[in-house]
Amino acid sequence: YLRAYAPRLTLSLLDAPPRDEGVAGANVAIGDNNTTGKFINQKFSLDVTEIKPESDAVQAFDDLIAKGDRYVVADLSAKQLLSIADIARDKGVLIFNIGATDDSLREEDCRINVFHIAPTRSMLADALAQYLMVKKWPNWALLY
């Protein structure tokens, strides 16, 4: 698990995201998989590496690969994700993008070894538009 983390400001103290957002879910998944894996002699582990949002992800990625990791869950910016995607391809590593929502990652910057879990911004906008139409709210004001 490779993530770029910095505390985020929130509008309310009641809605502060947890520091381990994403990592906690991955830990639950690993626990579930290990429970099932006992029956077929499989064991899964989770290595978590945290970097600053503006830092270079290549060194942290190389450290994960040196440990033998071949599947990386990446909670990174699009720039950081692209910086490791080609290196990962050359080393036979699959990346699961859970953080970057840029449309370009599925278009001109698409990589064969990157699986996108997070929806793109256009997917989110389309879902919102469909919801508003279902609710019969056709009059919108878009501010950019």
N, C-alpha and C positions, 0 to 999 in steps of 0.2 A: 504494500500500500504506500504509494508516494503521493504526498499532499503538500501543497503550498498553503500555509496557514498564517493568518494574522487575525487578531480579534476584530470583530465587526461591531460598528455602532448600531444600536437598535433604537427604535422609537419608544420602546417601553422596557422597563426593567423586568416586566413580567414575560417578555417574549425574547429573552436573550438566547441565542443558539448555544448549545453545549459545546465545550471545547473539543470534545471528541466526536463531533458530528461526522457521520460516515464511518469512522473507525469503530464505533460501538456496534453499528449494524454488521460490519464485517466480522467482528468478534463473535457475534451471535451466530452468523452463518457458519463460521469455522467450527464452533461448538456443535451445531446441528449436524454438519457434515462428518465430524469425528464420531458422533454417536452412531450414525448409520455406517460409517466406514469401519467400525470395529468388526462388523460381520463379514467384511470382505478384505480385511487386513490392509486398509488404507488409512493414512494419517495425514492431516492437513495442518499447516501452520501459517501464521500471519506475521510478516515482518513489516513494521511501520516506520517509514522515514518521513520526517517533516522538514520542509525548507521554508524560507521566507518567500512571499509572493513575487518579489522582484529578483530573486536570485537565480543562478544557473542550475538547471535540473540535471544536467548531464552527469556531474560527479556523483550525485545522490543515486541516480539511475545505475551508473556503473557499479556502485557499492552493492546495490540489490542484486545485480546480475552476478557479481563476484561470489555472493552467498549461494548461488545456484537457483535463484528465483527465475521462473520462465513465464509467469503470468503476473502482470502488474496492473493493479487498480490505480488509475491516475486521477487525482483531484487537483488538476493544474490549470493554468491559463492556456489559451490556444498557442501562444508563443512558446511556452515551456513544453507543451505536448509535442509540438512539431520539432523542437530541438532534440527530442529523444526518439521520435517515431522511426526515423531511418536507421538509427543505430540499433534499435530493437529489432527491426526487420532483418538486418544483416546477421543478428545473433539468434534468430528464431524465437523471439520473445513476442507474446501477445499483450497488447495494452487494452484495458477496458477504461474508456473515457467516461468519467462520471461527473466532471466539473465544467469542462469547456462547452459553451453553448453556441459558439460561432458557426454560422451557416457554411463558411468556407471550408471547415473541416470535413464536410460531407460532399463538397463540390471540388473546387480547384486544388485544395490541399488534402484531398482524401488519401489515406494510406491503407494498404491492404491488410496490415496487421493491427489496425486500431478499430475496436468495436465500440460504437457509441451507445451509451446507456442514457446519458442526459439528452433531453429533447433540445433541438435548436431553437433559436429565438423565433424563427418564422413558424415553427411548429407550435410554439406557445401562443403566438399571435393568432394563428389559424384556429386553435382550440378556443381561445377567448372569443373570436368572432363567431364561431359556430354556436357557442354557448349563448351569446347575446341574441343571436337570431332565433334560437330555440325558445328563449324567454320572451320573444317578440319585442325586443328593444332595438329597433332598427336605426334610431337616431344617435349617432356617436359624435363626439368631439375628440379628435386626435391631436395631441400636443407633442411636439418633438423638440 
